[in-house]
Amino acid sequence: MEQYLKLAQEIAHSSAEIALKYFGFDTKETWKSDNTPLTQADTEINSFVIKKIKEKYPDHSVQGEEESMKKEGSRYIWVCDPIDGTMPYSLGLPTFTFSLALVDQTDGQPILGLVNDPILKNMYWATKGGGAFRNGTKISVTTDSDLKNTYLELDGGRNIGFSKTITMEALRNKNAKVMSLLSFVYGAVQVANGKFSGAIFMNKHAHDVAAVKILAEEAGGKATDLKGNERRYDTEGLGCVISNGKLHSEILNCIK
């Protein structure tokens, strides 16, 4: 596990250099078929991750947002979002992250998660049973037991059968402060960091949630799908709810 974490941290540092090289108000973008933006940094970082994993662990698979490398029969798969928050990134706004998780395909659960914010130079990581950390300092979720005056992240809402608008209204009726940062990972990692009390992802992708799942749990929180059930993090699923644990049921009720 120590070697896995070391590699993930090395990849994150190099990926930050690539992201910052292209970042600014003049960042160029193209548009993918799903009507989301794509930058040079997205593809370059994704390819770099595959290259480094292939060199170090050729029997592992990689699942990236832009490019994947699948090895038949591999137990481990690295799930990567090269830039979570491509929309703000492409506009020169500093709310984006690099996200990487190592998932055991026997049960679809992450055993390592890393999120890196290259602007504020905050790197978050967690390993199964090893706790959650920010730049080497142990972190933990909030102790909030009431949604009033808490911060939550709400993102996604694309053809998954749930209403982002209705959910936001329900949460605000509980006097929660709800934000949509257009980077789910950027907001969700703050649950593990003890700043936000919850984060809701209304989309199906695993690369948006795998790393923050283990980070939140190792920090004392909870992660489920939008119906409160367990899900796999090496394939698509029914969104994700990240919380401090104490507010999980109440957040799920607001989604219902």
C-alpha positions, 0 to 999 in steps of 0.5 A: 500500500505504501508503494501504491500511495507513493506512486499516486503522489508522484503522479499527482505532482506531475499532473499538477505541473501539466494542469498549471502549464495550460491553465489561465483565461486563454485556456483552449477547449473543444466540446465532447459529444456529451456537451462537456468541454475538453482541454489539452490538459485533460487528455495529456494528464490522462495519458500520463497516468496510463503511462506511469501505471503501465510502467510500474504495474503492467498487470493493473488496469486504468479507467480514465475519463478520457482514456482507459487501459483495461487488462483482462483478469486484473484485480486492481484498476486505477480510476482517474479524473485528470481534471475534475472541474474542466468547465471552471478550469477552461474558464480560468477559474481555480476550482478544479482537482486531480482525482485518482483511486485504486479500486479492488475489482473483487468487490468494486471498492477503493483501497486508496484515494487521492485528490490534489488541488494544484492551486492551493497546493492541498493534497488529500489522500486515504488508504483503507484502514489508514486514515485520511490526510491533507498534506500529511495532517490527519483530517476528520469530518464535521460533528454536525447533527443538524443541517441548519447552517451546514455547507453542502455540494450538489452537482450533476443532475443529468438523466439519472432520475433525480431532480437537482432543483427539488433536492436543493430546495429541500436542503435549503428548507432545512437551512443548509447552504448548498453550492454547485461548484461544477467540480464535485470532487472539489466540494466533496473532498471538503467533507473529509476535510471537515468543512462541508457536511455533505456532497451529492452527485447526481450522475453515474460516473465512477471517476467522479466519486471513487477517490472521495468515497474512501477519503470520506469514510477514512475521515469518519464519514459515509458514502452510498448511492442516491438511494442509500445503498452500497455501489461499486466504484469501478463501473457506473452507478446510481450517483453518490452521497458523501456525508459526515455520517450523522446527516446521511439519512436526513440528506437522503430524505431530502433527495427523496 
